[in-house]
Amino acid sequence: MIAFLRNEPGAAIVSDHIQRFPFQIFAHSLNLCEVYYDFWRSSGEEVAQSAINDLLVLGIVERSDMSPLFWREMGRLKAVHRRVSLADCAALVLAG
């Protein structure tokens, strides 16, 4: 999803799948979190939220086994504390 949003190598493959297949496309919350923290880290919160909105507008459906507030907080922690693993960010959110 990051390659697609940044128009990097592989973007055309993702675009083709989105346009060609008539069924719903799901993204797990952890994948959306990865997009969120990657864009937050490089461009800030507003761009990160815009990237997520772009995916949702395309019809990508979040498979949420965790609440959005939970994974966004994980993403924020990962963006701010780059060396902390995503799993550790989950533990920090749960501990908070």
C-alpha positions in Angstrom: 0.0 0.0 0.0 2.9 2.4 0.7 4.4 1.7 -2.7 1.0 2.4 -4.3 0.5 5.7 -2.4 4.0 6.8 -3.2 3.9 5.7 -6.8 7.0 3.5 -6.2 7.9 0.2 -8.0 5.0 -2.1 -7.5 2.4 0.6 -7.5 1.0 -0.5 -10.9 0.4 -4.0 -9.6 -1.6 -2.7 -6.6 -3.5 -0.3 -8.9 -4.4 -3.1 -11.3 -5.8 -5.3 -8.5 -7.9 -2.4 -7.1 -9.4 -1.7 -10.5 -9.7 -5.2 -11.9 -11.3 -7.2 -9.2 -15.0 -6.7 -8.5 -14.8 -7.9 -4.9 -13.9 -6.1 -1.7 -10.3 -5.5 -0.8 -9.4 -5.8 2.9 -6.5 -4.4 4.8 -5.7 -5.4 8.3 -5.4 -2.7 10.9 -1.7 -3.5 11.3 -1.1 -2.8 7.6 -3.0 0.5 7.9 -0.9 1.3 10.9 2.3 0.7 8.9 1.0 3.1 6.2 0.1 5.6 8.9 3.4 5.6 10.8 5.4 5.6 7.5 3.6 8.7 6.3 3.6 10.4 9.8 7.4 9.8 10.1 8.1 11.4 6.7 5.4 14.1 6.4 3.5 14.5 9.6 0.0 13.6 11.0 -2.1 15.4 8.4 -0.4 13.6 5.5 -0.6 10.3 7.4 -4.4 10.7 7.8 -4.7 11.7 4.2 -2.9 8.5 3.1 -5.4 6.4 5.1 -8.3 8.3 3.7 -7.1 7.8 0.2 -7.1 4.0 0.7 -10.5 4.1 2.2 -12.0 6.2 -0.6 -10.7 3.5 -3.0 -13.0 1.1 -1.3 -10.3 -0.7 0.8 -12.1 -2.2 3.8 -10.3 -2.3 7.2 -10.4 -5.6 8.9 -10.2 -4.4 12.4 -9.2 -6.9 15.0 -8.1 -3.9 17.1 -9.7 -0.5 17.4 -8.6 2.3 15.1 -7.6 4.4 18.2 -5.4 1.5 19.3 -3.5 1.1 16.0 -3.2 4.9 15.4 -1.6 5.3 18.8 0.7 2.4 18.0 1.6 4.2 14.7 2.2 7.5 16.4 4.5 5.9 18.9 6.4 4.1 16.1 6.7 7.4 14.1 8.1 9.2 17.1 10.2 6.4 18.6 11.7 4.9 15.4 13.7 2.2 17.1 10.9 0.8 19.1 9.3 -2.2 17.4 5.7 -2.1 16.4 5.0 -5.0 18.8 6.5 -2.9 21.6 4.3 0.0 20.6 1.3 -2.3 21.1 2.5 -3.2 24.5 3.0 0.5 25.4 -0.5 1.4 24.3 -2.0 -1.5 26.3 0.0 -0.4 29.3 -1.2 3.2 28.9 
